[in-house]
Amino acid sequence: MNTNIGLDYRIFHNNFLFSCGVEAMYQLSSNKMDDLDVSILMMDTEGDPFNMHVLMDKSRDLSHMVNVNIPLLIGGEWNRFYFMVGPKFSINLYGATSSRAQYTTYGEYESYYDDFYDMPNHQFESGRTVSSGTLPLKWNFNILAHVEIGCRLGHFTTHKVYRRNPEKTRMYLAAYMDFGVLNLRTGKDGAPVFEYKETDKGVQFYVQPLMLSNLSAGAVFRNLNVGIKYTIAFEIPQRGKSYIYDYDRVEHHYRIRGGNQTIK
């Protein structure tokens, strides 16, 4: 999921469009994680070996990104149709990621027909939650290839100034696409997605977010965002011609065709 809000300066001249500005971008990525079934060979308090099965499911892996984008776009507008293309330079300001899952543990003995469930004193539990917490994540500088195609909508009619000067405010609705050209992640090694550690209080389980795990080491991540863009364009005041009455020229009987004013 991606959302952008920004302020641009747009030039419209002879059907040619140019736009530059700055925008804030927030992106939320949800990664699908496969269920796990991990078997750990252990010894019980009586010295009998058994396999502790750890079933991991209902995972939720999220990544957050807050960037500042600088778009430089060109295009054209004819009647109500318009298009714009160009790069967006994307600078990362904030990144975070987290992962959590539910797990169920049970014991499997070769000498017993049934497996052992729901025995908390032996760490056989159902529906427990393990979480990594929120961890910082640094995203690389990115360049987004942007394209948008849309049309100009009707004018505002709810305010007097817009009814008197409808051309000073325009609304646009377009479909857009942003494709990341560069790799968002570095190739640093990370921890396994699932880990466990035996302690004096029993076995402790750990999960690692996908983007910080060893599964992402050396992988290439690019973002592709497709959506709807809504634009409101306000015409800035334009400096017009000014007319100054020239007393000196009038006194010397100087006249300009069509009146007695000179253009400054």
N, C-alpha and C positions, 0 to 999 in steps of 0.2 A: 504494500500500500504506500502510495506516494502522494504528497501534497505540496504545492508551491504557492507562495504569495509574493508579489514583487511590485516594484515601481520602475517603469521604463520611460524613456524619452523616444518618441516615434516621429519620424519625418515622413510626410506624404507629399510627393511632388511628381506630377505627370505620370501617375499610376505606379511610381516607384516607392517602395517602403524600405525604411531603415530603422532599426530599433536597437537600443542599448540600454542597460540598466543594471539592477541588482535585485536578487530575489532570495528568499529564505526557503529551504527545502527540508522536509522531514520525510524519512523513509523508514517503514517498519517491515521487516522481513521475517516470515515464519517458515522454519525449515522442518520438513518431514523427517522424522527419525524412525528407523526400523525397530521393531520389538526385539529384545534380547533374551536369550536363555543361556545363562552362564552356570557352569557346574564347577564347584570348588570342592576339592578333596580335603576332608577334615577328619579329626578324631574327636569322639565324644568324651565325656568325663569318665567313662568306664574303659576307655582305650580302644573302642571299636571304631573302625573306619566307616565313613559314610560320605555321600555326596550331598553337599548343600546346593540346591538349585535356586538361582535368583532369576525370576521372571520380571523383566522391565517392560512396561507398556505405558500407554497414555502420556507419551512424552510431549513436551512443549518447549520448543527452542526458538527464541526470539532474538533479533538483532535490531538495534536502533541506530539511526544516522541523522545528524543535523549538519547541513552544509550551507554555505553561501555560494550562490551561482551568479556568474556574470555573463549574461547572454549578449551576443553580437549577431543580429539577424538581419537578413535582407529578403526582399520579396516584392510582390506587386499586388495591386488592388484594382479591379475592374468592376464597375457598378457595385454589386453587393458581394462579389466573390473576391477572396484574397488568399494568399499563401505566404509563408515565411520559412526560411531555412537558415541554418548557421550553427556555429559551435556555442556551447555553454561551458565556461571554465568553472569547475566545481571544487571548492576548498572546504575540507572537513573541519568542523568546530567541535563536534561531540560525537562520541560513539560508545555504545554499551551493548552487552549481550548477556543472556541468561538462559539457563536450561533447568528443567525439572521433569521428574517422571515418577510414576508409581511402581512399587516393586512388591513382589510376593516371594517369600522364601519357604522352602519345604525340604525335608530330609529324605534321602533315598538310601535304604540299607539293602544289601544283597540278601541278608538272612531274613528279611521281613517281606511279606507279600504286599502290604499297603505302605504308601508313603506317609510321612508325618507332617501334618499341617497344624497351624494355629496353636503352637506351643511357645509362647513368648519367652519362657525361661530357657528355651533352647534356640532362641532367635528364629523360630518358625512363625512368621507373621504374614498377614495379608493386607493389601491396600495401603502400605506405608508410602510416604512421600520423601523423596530425596531431591535436593535442590543445590545448584551451584551458587545461588545468589547473583546479584548484578555485578558484572565485571567490566572494567574499561576496555574499549576496543578502538584502535586507531585505524581509520580508513585512509587510503592513499588519495593523493590529488587525482582528479578525474577530468576528462573532457567528454562532454555529452554532445552527440550529434542530434540536433533538434530539427524537427519538421512539423509544421502545422498547416492545416487546410481548413478554411471555414468561410463564413459569410457574415455580413453586417446585418444586424437586426434593426427593428423599428426604434424610434426615439422615445425618450422619456416623455411622459405626459402628466406627471403628478406635480410638477412645480412650474410656476409661471415663467421663470427664466428659460426653461427648456422649451416651452411652447413658443416663446418669442424668438428664440435663437436655437432652433432644433439642430442645426449643423454644427454647433459648438460641442455637442456631446454625442458620441457614437458608441454603440455596443456591438461586440463581436462574440460569436460562438464558433469554436473550432475543435476538431479532433487533432491530437498531437501525439508525438512519439519522441522519447528521449532514449538514446542508446549509448551506453557507456563504452568508450573506445579503449580505455586503459584498465589494467587489473586493479581491483579495489583492495586486494589483500596481499600482504607480503608472504614470502615463502618460509617463514620461521617455523621451526618444529614446535609442536604442542603436545599436551598430555592426551592420553587415551580418552575416548568418550566415556568409558565406564572403568572405574577402578575400585579396588577394595583393599582394606588394610586390617590385619588382625591386631587387636589391642587387648589389654587386660579386661576390657568391658565387652569383648566380643568383636564381631566383624563390623567394620565401618565401611559404608558404601559412598562413592563419590561419582558425580556426573560432571562432564565438561561440555560447555557450549561448542557446537559444531565449528564455529568460526575461529575458536581458539584451540581446537583439538588437532591431533596429528593427522586426521582425515583431510584437513584443509592445507596441510603443508605442501607447498609446490603447486597447489591448484590455482586455476585462474577464475576469478569471479568478476563478472560484468553485470551491470544492471540494465534492464529494459523496462521502461515505463510507458504505458499507453493510457490515454485518458481524454478528458474534455477540458478545454481551456475557455474561460470566460473573461473578457476584457472590456473595461470601460475606458474610453479615451476622451479626455477633456482638452479642447483646443486652448492653447495658451494665448494671452493677448498679443496681438500683432501691431507693430508700430505702423501707423498710416502716414499719409502726407499731411504736412502742416502748412498753413497759409498765414502769412504775416502782411499786414497792411503797411506799405512802404510810403511814409509821409514825404520823404525827400523826393522820390521819383514823381509822386503825384503833384507836388508843388512845381516841379519843372516840366509839367505837362507831358510826363511819360505815361504811356498807356500800354497795357498788355491786351492783346486781342481777346475780347470776351469779358473784360473786367479790369479793375484797377488794383489787383493783388498780385504779389509775386510769390513764387514757390520757394520755400527754404529747403 
